[in-house]
Structure formats: structure tokens, C-alpha cells
Amino acid sequence: MLRRLISLVLVATLLGGCSLFGSKDNSEPPAELKKIDQRVQLKRLWSHSTGKGTDEQFVRLVPSVDGDRVYVADRSGAISAYALESGKRLWRTKTGLALSAGAGVGDGLVLAGSSEGRLVALEADSGKPRWEVDVPSEVLSVPRVYDDIVIVQTVDGTISALEAKDGKRLWLYDRTVPVLTLRGTSTPLVEADVVIAGFANGKLVALDVHNGREIWSAPVAVPHGRTELQRIVDIDANPVIDAGVLYAGSFQGRLVAVSLQDGRMVWSRDMSTYAGIAVDYSLVVVSDADSELWALDRRTGRALWKQTDLRRRSLTGPALIDDAIAVGDYAGYLHILSQSDGSVIGRVRVDSDGIIATPVSLNDSRLLVLGAGGTLALYRLETR
């Protein structure tokens, strides 16, 4: 408990010269927003309040889309389903838990984790509770479902595999957690029967989804420095898989591309990140620890451009939409940038309490955004 309290303080001090919700400290302040050439418009299709949102806590509450529905968890313990097209709320279930991660969706379930180390599963169609179980510690990563198996990573460095039908434990994988870490946990990926997870010691691990056996391990960053603060190398940005290559980054470490098959390094470059990574056919886009946005050549990792106008604004991870990039910031603005040169071409304010969750691109010029204050909004990107 003491270590996690220290970690929360570290997040506020380390990540961007402001707290996660914008209160300034004595370091470099967030960049002031500049006037932009508004070349695209974000047309709001609908917007609703889902509740308290994160309730001023740095917790991984994200919207998840499954078919024609959107699922959202709230810090107060409520999980809700909305119709994607209309925004109409379909059901709302109160779990009684202080939810800290979710919603995860799959196999007809909606899943969320709590600060007390509980994992809850609801029926996706109705919101009816299916099961609730203890996991080793607080959940800050979104639960995954794959082949009737639920995968959840907790802040103590443990990955649990559970049966989707009843929450019964199948296997447990444990890694030692450093003394000091950032408050966060990347969400594991599951593909081709392999679980890919990043840990606070700077390592990526591939596990067999059916038995938890380690297939390979690859270092993203190696801790260095004389103090525990200097040695923080958490992998908190969610890894991304595309065409058999895994992209991952760590705080105070590196951004790497590795082979999914065996963990072999394809390329790496020094970079500190905790927010997120996005990949398309030619680019890797990264929000770094100073909230500077980078576009890198996907094949080599070579920098193509860097956008510094949003420095220290606690950017979310990037989302790719059409020929643009979307990121949110601590003040609740959603920024749209050109993929070709990183220039800011559109902006709208979504939630005055800020945006922590990476926007969700729906691949049809629509963008789903969840604000820290609980505002859930669907936008369409239109050229002016």
C-alpha cells in the first residue's frame, strides 16, 4: 500500500510538469494552446454523462466497442451499455466496487477490475452479474477475453488466467515488482494463443494462453541510475501488434519493435513513454513522457517528425483516424493532427475534467472519447 501511494505521487511529479488533472507544480508548465488552422471539424453526434468518471483518480477506465454497443465503467462502481449509433443507454449495473480498470468485452461478457483486487463479469446483453472473484491486487489494466479465457494483469506483477464461464483460476504468472513504479499497468495482448505482457521491470514476456508457460522474454529497458527514481522503467503504454511485429515502449527506456514469434529485436530507439502507441501501414506514432508526439518510420524507427506544441499537456495515447491522429489532454481538449507533418488541424473540448483514456477510432471517420469527468461522446471527423 505504501509503495502504491508513493507511486501515485511519482506520477504527479514525473509526468509532464503538471498533475494528471492540470494543477501546476514548480517545473515546466503545460504549453499554452496556439491558434490553429482548423482544417477539419469534429462534429458531435451524441454525448452523455456516464457518472463520476475517474473521480480524480489515475485509473484505466476506457470505453470498449463490441458490435453496435459501447461499454463504459465508472469509478463509482457502475458499468453501462450504450447503443453506438444513438447513444441511448441500454442498461446500467451498480457493482458496489471502486472500479479502476475496464470495460473489457468478449465472449458475451463485460469485465471490470477494482482497487480492492476484485474482478467482476456481467452479461453483455443485459448487464446481469455473472460472477465476481478475487485477484491478487489492484487492477489497473483492462481485462482481456480470448478463447473462453479471461486474462487480467494486476499491479503486483501478476497475470491471472480465469475461465470465462465462472471465473475459476486456470493459471497464475508472477513477476517481481520494483520498489518504485509509476501508477499504471499496460494491458496484455492476446493473439495466436500467446499472451504478451509488459512489466514494471522493463521486460516484455510472451506466455502460452492455455497454461501460462513462458515462451520468450525480451528487455525493452534496463534499469540504470543510482536511485530508485532513476531506475523506473515501467511498461505502461499498451503494446501493439501488427503484421507479426510487436511495438512496445517504457518509461525512461526505449521504444522497440520485436518479432512476435521469438522476441527478436527488429529495431529500437531511446525514448520515454507511458501514454500510448499507434501503428499503421507506414508509421509508428508515440506520445512521449513530455507529451511530445512523434511519428517514426515503421520499418526502421527513424523519426519522421516531432510535434512539440502540446508539450507537458499530459497527452493520451494516439488514435489513428483517416489521415489524421487524435490525442486528448489534461484540460479535456481533443486535438487532431495531420499524419503527414504533425500539424494541429482540429480541436474541440470534450470534458473540462480532462481526458486520460486514449480515444477509440472506429475506422469510419468516427471517434469515441471518454472524459475523466464521465463525458462519453461520439464525433465524426469532417473536412472543412
N, C-alpha and C positions, 0 to 999 in steps of 0.2 A: 504493500500500500504506500509506504514512504517513497519507494523508488518511482512509482507511477505519479505521485504528487510532484516529485522533483522533475520528472519528465514533462509534465504539463507546464511547469514554469519554464523549462528549456524551450518548449515550442514557442511560447510568447516572446522569449528573448532572442532566439536564434532566427526565427523565420520571418525576416523582412523588415525590421526596423519599426514594426507596429505589432500590436497583438493581432490575434486571428480575427478580431472584430473591429480593428482600426484604431484603438486607443494608442497614442504615440508614447514612445519612451525617449531616451536621450540619444539614440543612434539616428542614422539617416531616416528622414521621414518618407512616407509614400510619395511618389511622383504626383504632381498636380496634373489633372487631365487637360490635355491640349485640345484646341478646336480642331475638328477633323473635317475632311471632305466626305460627307455622308453619301457614299456611292451605292449603298444597299439599305433597305428598310427592313426592320423586324416587325412584321405585322402580328399582333397578338390575336390568336384565335380563341383562346379562353384562359382564364386564371381563377384559381380558388385558393383559399386558406385551408391548409391541411391540419392545422393545430399550432402547437408551440414551436415546431421545427426542431432545431438542435438545442433550444433553451440555453443558448450561450455556452454550450459545451463543444469541444472539438471531437465530434463523433461522426462516424461514417454512415450517415443516413442519405441514401441515394434513391432516386426513382428507378424502377425497373419496368420495362415494357415487355409484355408477353401477348402476342396476337393483337387483339383490339382493346387491351386493358393496360392500365398503368397502376402499379402498386407502390405505396409510399408508407414508410414507418415514421412515427413521431416520438420525440424524446419522452413525452408524457405516457407512452405505452400503447398508443392507438396505432393500428395498421388499417389502411384504407385502400379500396379499389375504385378506380375511376374509368369511365369509358374514354378511350383515347380520342375519338372523333369529336365528342360533345363536351367532355369534361365533367359529365354527370357522375356524382358519386353513387356507386353501386352497393357498397357495404362498408361498414366501419366496425372494427372489433377492438375492444379495450383489453389489453393483456395484463394490466396491473404491474408491468415491468418498466424499469428505466431503460428504454431501448437505446442501444449505442451503435448498432450496425444493421443494415437491411435497407430495402427489402431485397431478398434473394428469391428467385422464382424458378420452378421447374418441377416436372412430374406431378403437376396438379397441386403443388404446394406453394405457399408463400412463407418465407422464413425470415426471422429477425433474431438478433442476439442482444443481450443486455449487459449492463455494467456489473451485475451481480453474478455473471457467469451462467446465465440461463439461455437456452436456445428454444424458440417456440416455432411450431409449424401450424399453419392454418390451411384450410381447404381453399384453393384459389377461386373456385366458383362462388362460394357462399361466405367465406370468412369464418366458418365454423372451426373451432380449435380441433386439431388432430392429435398433437402430442406436445409435451414440454419436458426437457431434460436438462440436467446439469452438464456443463462443460468445464474444463479445468480452470478458466479465469475469464476476465472481461473480454467481450467480443468487440473488436474494432474493425474487422474485415467482413465483407458481405458474404454470407453463406452461399455455397455453390451446390447444385444438384446435377449428378451425372449418373446415368445408368442405374437408377434407383438407389444411389448412394449420395448422402449429404456430406460435403466437405466443409469444415469450418476451422479457421485458424484463430487462436487466442493470443493475448498479449504476453503470455509466459513462454512463447516459443513452441507451443504445442499445436499439432494438426490432428483433428479428430475426424474419423470417418464413421458415419452412422447410417443405419438402414432408414430409407426414406419412409417406409410404411409405419414405423413405430418409434424411431429414434434410438434403437438399440445400437450400442457401440460395436463396430466391426474391428477397428484397429486404432492405435494411437502412435504418433510420431512426435518425438520431443527433441528440442534443441536448447542448449543453454543460452539464456538471455544476458547481455552485458549489464553492468551495474547501472549505467545511464543510457536511456534511449529516448527518441522522440515519441510523442504520444500519437501512435498510429500503427497500423499493420496493413501491409499490402494484401489484396485479395488474391487467393490462389487461383490459378487457371487449371482447367481440366480439359485435355484433348488427347484423343487416341489412346485412352486408358492410362494416361500419365497425368499426375498432379504436379504442377510447377508452383513452387512457393518461394518467396523471398523472406529472409530473416534479418533480425536486428544486428547480427554479426557480419553482415555484408555478403552472405552467401545465398546462391540460388540452389535449390535442391529439386530433383525430379524423383517422384515416387510412383510405384505401381498403385493405381487407384483401388485395386481389389484387395491388396494385402499390406500396403504401406512400405513395401521393400524399397530401399534407396537404389535408384538406377544410376544416377550420377549427381555430382555436386560441383559447382563452379563458383569461384570467387568473383564477385562484382567489385568489391573494395576490400582492402586490407587495412585494419585499424592502425593508425600511427599517431605519434604525438606523446607527450609526457603526461597529459592529464586525461581523465575520463571524458571530459568535454570534447577535447580534440580527437578522441578515438571513436566518436559516434559515427557509425556508417550504416544506419538503418536503410533497409529497402522498404520504403513506404509507398512509393509510386507503383501502381499496379503494372506488372509485366504485360507485354503484348506479344501475341504470336501471329505471324503472317508468313505464309509460304514456307513453313518449316524452319523459320528463324525466330528466335525469342529475343525481344528487346527489353532491357531492364536497366534501372539506374538506382544509385544510392545517394544518400546524403554524405557530403564531404568525401566523395569517392569517384566513381566512373559511371558513364553510360556505356553499355555493352550490347553487342549483337552476338548471340551464341547459337550454335546448332541445337535444335530441339532434340535431335536423335541422341547426341552424346555429350552435349555441353561444351563442345569445342568452340573456342573463341573465333569469331569472324572478324570483328573489329572492336576497338574500344577507344574512348577518349575521356580525359579528365573532365568531370562535370559533377556538380552537386545538385541533386533534385529530390523532392519529396512529394510533388503535387501530381505529376502525371506525364504520360507519353501517348502519342497517337502516331499511327503509321498508315501510309497509303502506298500506291504503286511506286512512288519515287522518293518520298520524303519521310523522315522521322521528325516529328515536332515535339519539343520538350519545353515545359515550364521549369526553369531552374530555381534554385533556392533564393535568388534575389528577385524573382518574378520577372526575369528577362526571358523572352520567348525566342527559341532557336529553331531554325529549320536546317536539318542535316541531310546529306546525301544518303539514301538508304543503303547503298552498296558499300560505301567506304566510311561513313561517319563524318565526312568533310562538311564544314559549316558553309551553308549557302547564304544565310542572312541571320541577323540578330535584331530583335525589336526591344529597345530599352525605354520606350516612352511610358511603360506601365511598371517600371521598376519599383520594388518594395510595396506593391499593392496586393500582396498575398493572392496571387492568381491561382485559380483552379487548374486542374489538368486541362489540356486542349481537347476539343472535339472537332473533327473534320466534317464540314458540310458544304456540298457543291465544290466550288473552287476557293473556299474560304476556311477560316479557323475561328472557332468560338471559345472564349475563356470568360470566366466570371471573376470578380474581385471582392475584396473585403467590404467595400461600400455598397455592394449589390448591383454593380453595373455589369452588363453582359456586353463584351467587346467582340466585334467581328473584324478579322484581319485578312488581308489578301494572302493567299498561299504563295504567290509569285515573289513578293518582296517584303511581306510582314507589315505593310502599312495598315493603319487602322481605318476601316472603311465604313463602319457602322457601330452604333452604340444605343443601348436602352437600359434604363434602370428597372430591375425586377423586384428587388426586396431590399429595403433600407437596412435590414439587419445583416446583409452580406450574402455572399454565395460561397459555399465550401465544396459542394458536390460538383463534379465535372458535368457539364451539360451533356445531354444524350441526343446524338444525331440520329434521326430516323431514316436517313438516306433518301428522302423525298422532298428536300428543301425545308423540312420541319425540324424544330429543335425544342426539346423538352428541358425545362430548367426548374430546379428546386432551390429556393432560397433558404437561408439559415433561419429566417423567421417563419417558415412554413408555407410560403407562397409557392404554389405549383402552377407553372404557366407553359403553354404551348405556343410557339411562334412559327411563322413562315418567313423564310428569307426571300426577299424580293429585290430585284434590281430596280433602281430608281430611274 
